[in-house]
């Protein structure tokens, strides 16, 4: 009975390892600003808006890249931890047979 519970724990830990590895490979999508309709455009402030928009997109894109890199590292570290836990549970199950 104890062996069966360790085998179930092994499967759960392997599943979590796989899921967290997949989470690490799915970055947050990039941010884009949709174009305004021609009715809403103001000719006087258009050049200032474009400069501010491009500056904002550059800075926000850098922020998203840093968040994606950090999330990838964290999720892969968690996947490694679950893999170690799964292997440990498997070894305990085999030792109890």
Residue pairs with C-beta under 8 A, 6 or more apart in sequence:
2 96
3 93
3 96
3 97
6 89
6 90
6 92
6 93
6 96
7 89
7 90
7 93
9 86
9 89
10 86
10 89
10 90
10 93
11 86
13 82
13 83
13 85
13 86
13 89
14 82
14 83
14 86
16 79
16 82
17 79
17 80
17 82
17 83
17 86
18 79
20 75
20 76
20 78
20 79
20 82
21 75
21 76
21 79
23 71
23 75
24 71
24 72
24 73
24 74
24 75
24 76
24 79
25 72
27 64
27 68
27 71
27 72
28 64
28 67
28 68
28 71
30 61
30 64
31 57
31 60
31 61
31 64
32 57
33 53
33 57
